[in-house]
Amino acid sequence: MSSAASLARLEEDLSALSHDESPLKVVQDFAKSLGKRERQDVFNGPGVLVRPAIRPEDASGVGLEVAQRDAFVLLQGDLIVTEAAYFLGERLTGTQKFAVANSTCDVMPNRRENAVLFHLQPIRASEPNAKQLLGELLAFGSTRRMYLPALPGDPSDSPCNALNFDGVAQIQTCNLLTATRVASLGLVGWRILASMIRTNLCRITDFEIELRNRLWPGQRGVLASRG
């Protein structure tokens, strides 16, 4: 098989995987299947989206051996408090919460120098559009934010949080590993986070597909001539 044909096959194999937006659609359809008043109770259920911070000893407690090389300090999606994060070059001070965006293996000690965080915004009941925003969050209808329940230390008038994907913060991994862990994501919450990250970073349009498809024959010809 020529290099051009091999690349064409690779593109075809990836087309249904690399930019697949169906996971988020599954979340939206599930939320839609629930009554509007039921959604918050379901997603606020113990361990559904959020659970107490998972520790290495918790793994041992359920019969999973954690080798020293695989021992974790943080997990992807962990909700933390830190004053060592930066946004657009400015340090974010004060008591602010974030979610760890990187994969767990990338935030282990001595793996990578930097990490990415998503800012967690408490939704205050006193805000003029709080009810509307809560409904939008519980429907998972926007790719800009993800619903999360209220967390320990949140304002007393905050019924929930919005995990904001519009802009990311950065932190040195050495500082991240000393952050205060507030909670971990439950299995469902972790799956939804991954779906949201994928949709935000890899969302495409039909125009973009058509544009690249039309440009591909010329590129394929160049590759074939080089092969």
C-alpha positions in Angstrom: 0.0 0.0 0.0 1.4 3.4 -1.0 2.1 6.1 1.6 -0.8 8.2 0.2 -3.2 5.3 0.4 -2.1 4.5 3.9 -2.7 8.0 5.0 -6.1 8.1 3.4 -7.0 4.9 5.3 -5.6 6.5 8.5 -7.8 9.6 8.0 -10.8 7.4 7.4 -10.2 5.3 10.5 -9.8 8.5 12.6 -12.8 10.4 11.1 -15.3 8.7 13.4 -13.1 9.0 16.5 -11.0 12.1 16.6 -13.8 14.6 16.3 -16.7 12.6 17.5 -19.2 14.8 19.5 -21.6 12.0 20.3 -20.5 11.6 24.0 -21.8 15.1 24.8 -25.0 14.4 22.9 -25.5 11.3 25.1 -25.2 13.5 28.2 -27.7 16.0 26.8 -30.2 13.3 25.9 -30.0 11.8 29.4 -30.6 15.2 31.0 -33.5 15.8 28.7 -35.0 12.4 29.7 -35.2 13.7 33.3 -37.8 16.1 34.5 -36.5 19.6 35.1 -37.1 19.4 38.8 -35.5 15.9 38.9 -32.2 16.8 37.2 -30.5 18.5 40.1 -31.4 15.7 42.6 -30.0 13.1 40.1 -26.7 14.9 39.4 -26.3 15.9 43.0 -26.5 12.2 44.1 -23.6 11.0 46.3 -20.6 10.2 44.1 -22.4 10.9 40.8 -20.5 14.0 39.7 -18.5 14.7 42.8 -17.1 12.6 45.7 -14.6 13.0 48.5 -11.0 13.2 47.2 -9.8 9.8 46.2 -6.5 8.8 47.9 -4.0 6.0 47.0 -5.1 4.2 50.2 -8.6 4.2 48.9 -7.5 2.0 46.0 -5.9 -0.4 48.4 -9.1 -0.5 50.4 -11.0 -1.9 47.4 -8.4 -4.4 46.5 -6.4 -2.5 43.9 -2.6 -2.5 44.2 -1.0 0.9 43.4 2.7 0.4 42.5 5.1 3.0 43.6 5.6 4.2 40.1 1.9 4.6 39.7 1.1 6.2 43.0 -0.9 9.4 42.4 -1.1 12.7 44.2 -3.9 14.1 42.0 -6.4 12.7 39.6 -7.8 14.3 36.4 -10.8 16.4 37.3 -9.8 16.8 41.0 -11.2 20.0 42.4 -8.5 22.0 44.2 -7.8 25.3 45.8 -4.5 27.0 44.9 -3.1 30.5 44.7 -0.3 29.5 42.3 -2.3 29.5 39.1 -1.9 32.1 36.3 -4.3 33.4 33.7 -3.1 35.5 30.8 0.1 36.1 32.7 -1.5 37.3 35.9 -1.4 35.3 39.1 -4.9 34.4 40.5 -5.0 35.2 44.2 -7.6 34.6 46.8 -9.6 31.5 47.6 -10.4 30.1 44.1 -11.2 26.6 43.1 -10.1 24.8 39.9 -10.5 21.5 38.2 -7.4 19.6 36.9 -7.7 19.3 33.2 -4.6 17.1 32.5 -4.7 13.3 32.5 -3.8 11.7 35.8 -0.5 10.3 34.4 0.6 13.7 33.3 0.3 15.3 36.8 2.3 12.7 38.6 5.6 13.9 40.0 8.4 14.4 37.5 6.2 13.8 34.4 5.5 17.3 33.0 6.5 20.8 34.1 3.2 22.5 33.6 -0.5 21.7 33.9 -3.8 23.2 32.8 -6.7 24.1 35.1 -10.4 25.0 34.5 -11.8 27.7 36.8 -14.7 26.8 39.0 -17.3 29.6 39.4 -19.8 29.4 42.3 -23.3 30.4 41.1 -24.9 32.7 43.6 -28.7 32.5 44.2 -28.7 36.3 44.4 -27.5 36.7 40.8 -30.2 38.1 38.5 -29.9 35.2 36.0 -29.2 32.4 38.5 -32.3 30.4 37.8 -31.8 30.6 34.0 -28.2 29.6 34.3 -28.9 26.7 36.6 -31.4 25.4 34.1 -28.9 25.7 31.3 -26.2 24.0 33.3 -28.5 21.0 34.3 -29.4 20.5 30.6 -25.7 20.5 29.6 -26.8 22.6 26.7 -23.8 24.8 26.6 -20.2 23.8 25.8 -19.0 26.8 27.7 -19.8 25.5 31.2 -20.3 22.2 33.1 -22.6 21.8 36.1 -21.1 20.7 39.4 -22.8 20.6 42.8 -22.0 22.9 45.6 -18.7 22.0 47.4 -17.4 22.4 50.9 -16.4 26.0 51.5 -18.7 27.4 48.9 -20.8 30.5 49.8 -23.9 29.5 51.7 -26.2 31.0 49.0 -24.5 29.0 46.2 -26.6 26.1 45.0 -24.1 24.9 42.5 -20.9 25.6 40.5 -20.1 26.2 36.9 -16.9 24.7 35.5 -15.8 27.2 33.0 -14.1 26.1 29.7 -13.9 29.7 28.3 -10.2 30.2 29.0 -7.8 28.1 30.9 -5.4 28.7 33.8 -1.8 27.4 33.9 0.2 26.2 36.8 3.6 24.6 37.4 3.1 20.9 38.2 5.3 21.2 41.3 2.9 23.8 42.7 -0.1 21.9 41.6 1.0 18.9 43.6 0.9 21.0 46.8 -2.6 22.3 46.2 -5.4 21.6 48.6 -7.7 18.9 47.2 -11.4 19.6 47.8 -13.0 16.7 46.0 -12.6 14.2 43.1 -15.0 13.6 40.3 -17.2 10.5 40.4 -17.1 8.1 37.5 -20.0 9.8 35.7 -18.6 13.3 36.4 -15.2 12.2 35.1 -16.8 10.8 31.9 -18.8 14.0 31.4 -15.7 16.2 31.9 -13.8 14.2 29.2 -16.7 14.6 26.8 -16.8 18.4 27.5 -13.0 18.7 27.0 -13.2 16.8 23.7 -16.1 18.8 22.4 -14.6 22.1 23.3 -11.2 21.4 21.8 -12.2 19.3 18.8 -15.7 20.6 17.7 -15.9 21.0 13.9 -18.3 22.2 11.3 -19.4 20.5 8.0 -17.7 23.3 6.1 -14.4 22.5 7.7 -14.7 18.8 6.8 -15.6 19.7 3.2 -12.7 22.2 3.0 -10.2 19.7 4.0 -11.7 16.9 1.9 -11.4 19.1 -1.2 -7.8 20.0 -0.4 -6.9 16.3 0.2 -6.6 15.1 -3.4 -3.9 17.6 -4.1 -2.0 16.7 -1.0 -2.5 13.0 -1.8 -0.9 13.5 -5.2 2.2 15.1 -3.6 2.5 12.3 -1.2 2.2 9.7 -4.0 4.9 11.4 -6.0 7.2 11.3 -3.1 6.5 7.6 -2.4 
